[in-house]
Amino acid sequence: MQQLPLLADRQGTVEILEQFWPEELQEVLSEQKAVPPLIAYAKLMTSLDSRNRETAERIKAQYLN
């Protein structure tokens, strides 16, 4: 909790099992307060909204290829 900018929630807990992204990316993400591109891509691809899927494809092209 101290290294990640997480907020406490009375109704839930956060369990991080293992960081699967490179340490260099973690430094960038911490500064930008963002999730790894793979997580954003996966979340957007599950949407039925075509705009979200289009954004997911942009993330894939820019960060995951």
N, C-alpha and C positions, 0 to 999 in steps of 0.2 A: 504494500500500500504506500510505502514511503517513496519508492522510486517511480511508481506510475501515478499519473494524475487521476486517481479514482475517488469517487465520492461515496461515502457510506450510505447504505440503504437498509432500513430496518426490516424490509421484507425479503432480503436476499443476501447471498454471499458471492464472492468471486473466488474462483479457484483456478490458478494458472498451473497447468501441469508441466508444460515444457515450452520454452520459446522456440519457435520453428523458423524464425526469420533471422537473417544475419545481424550481428551486433552493430555493424555500420548503419544498417537501416533503422535499428532501434534508436540510435542517436538522433537521426533525422526526424523520426516519428515523434519522439519526445518533445522536440522543439516545436513541431507543428501541431501537436496534440491530435494525431490522426492514427487510424488503424493501418495495418499492413495492406497493401493493394489487393492481395489475394482475398482477404476477408471482405473488403468493400466489394470486390468483383462478385464473390459468391453470394453475398446478400442481395445485391442488385439483380443478379441473374434469376433469383427465385421470385422476383416480382412479375406480376402480370402486366405492369405498366410498360409500354414500349419505350418511353423516355428513359426509364431506369435501365432497361436492357441496353439501350443505345449508349448510355453512360458507362455501363459495365464493359461494353466492347471497346470504348475509348480507353478505359483503365487497362484492359488487357493489352491493347496495342501499344500503349505508352510504357507500362511498367512490367508486364508479365511475359512479353515475347522476347 
